[in-house]
Amino acid sequence: MKLGTVELDDGTTTVVVETDSETVVLEGYQDLDALIAAGEDTWRTAAGQALNDGARLNRDEFQWLPPVRRPGKVLCVALNNSANPDRIKSGPDTPAMFTKPSSSLLGHGRSIIVKDMYGRVHPEPELAVVIGRGGADIAVDEALAHVFGYTIINDLTSPTMRGTDTFNYRAIHPAPEEAGGTRYVDSWVSYPARYKGADTFGPLGPWVTTAEDLPDPHALRITCSHNGRIVTDDSTANLRFSVAEVISFASHYLTLEPGDIIAMGTALKASAQGGAVQNVDLVELGGTVEVAIEGIGTLSNPVEKR
C-alpha cells in the first residue's frame, strides 16, 4: 500500500492511497502525519475504506506535498554506504547522525530553489524510513516492528556552505591540576544547518510504501538521474548499518516518535554511464533531478535558480 499527502485546488490537504492505477481520497485526515499518529488499527481501517469507497482523483487535480509534512525529527545517517569505504579515513564504528529541519522538506514535482550564494549544490539519493511506533532503547531484533514504511529522500547538500561553516579550532579538554587543569586538542567541526537544511533541500516522497510491501529494505535498487542521465546506480544492500541497527542505535539517545524520518545514507555507486552525484552542481546546471527506488517509485524535482 502507498500513502501520501496532496494539496487540492481549494488549498486543503488530504491523505491519499496510491495503487498501481489510481489515486484515492482518504477522508477525515488532513495529512499522513495525522493518520500515522492515529495508530496502526486506525490507518489500516481508514485506508481499506478509502480503497472501497473513496473518490478517485486525476493527477492534474492535485500537487504532491511531502508525505509526512512536519516530522518531529528528520535524522540522517552520515557516510552509511559501504560501496566506497576508501573515502573514510577515520570515523566511528557506530552510525553518525545529523538532523535536517522539517522546513527543508519538499513534495514531488515541486521546485528545488538554489541561489548563487549557495555555491555548489548536489543531490544525494537515499532510502528514508518512516517511524510508525515510537520508543526508546529499542532492541535491534525489535526495531523493524517500529517502521511504518519507506519513502525516498534527496538529501541536497552544499559543499560550499559546508566549507564556510567548518571550524578548525583548539577544543578545551580537562587535564590534571598539576598540568594546569585544561589542555587543548586540535579539532575540526562543521555545522550542517545551512548546507543540509536550507529551504527545499529535502525533497521527500512522492508517497510512503508501507512496510509489509517492502519486507527487505536492503535489496532495493536506487538510482539518481540528472536530466535523464543516470549518475548513481546503487543498492540498499550497500548500507553499512542496517535499518534495524540505525533505529536501535538512534533510539538509545533520541526517543523516536510516530512520523519521524530516518534518511539511511547516500547511494554513491557510479552508474555505467559514469560520473558522480557530487559533480552534479545544480546551481550551475539546473535541470531536473530524479531519485528512483525499487518498490517505492520515483521522486522528481525541477531546479529553479533565484
Secondary structure as UniProt FT lines:
FT   STRAND          2..8
FT   TURN            9..10
FT   STRAND          13..18
FT   STRAND          23..26
FT   TURN            27..28
FT   HELIX           32..37
FT   HELIX           40..53
FT   STRAND          56..57
FT   HELIX           59..61
FT   STRAND          62..65
FT   STRAND          74..78
FT   TURN            82..83
FT   HELIX           85..87
FT   STRAND          96..99
FT   HELIX           102..104
FT   STRAND          105..106
FT   TURN            108..109
FT   STRAND          112..114
FT   HELIX           116..118
FT   STRAND          125..131
FT   HELIX           140..146
FT   STRAND          147..154
FT   HELIX           159..164
FT   STRAND          166..174
FT   HELIX           177..179
FT   STRAND          182..190
FT   HELIX           193..197
FT   TURN            199..200
FT   STRAND          202..210
FT   HELIX           211..213
FT   TURN            217..218
FT   STRAND          221..226
FT   TURN            227..228
FT   STRAND          229..235
FT   HELIX           236..238
FT   HELIX           243..251
FT   TURN            252..253
FT   TURN            258..259
FT   STRAND          261..263
FT   TURN            272..273
FT   HELIX           277..279
FT   HELIX           282..285
FT   STRAND          288..293
FT   TURN            294..296
FT   STRAND          297..305
//
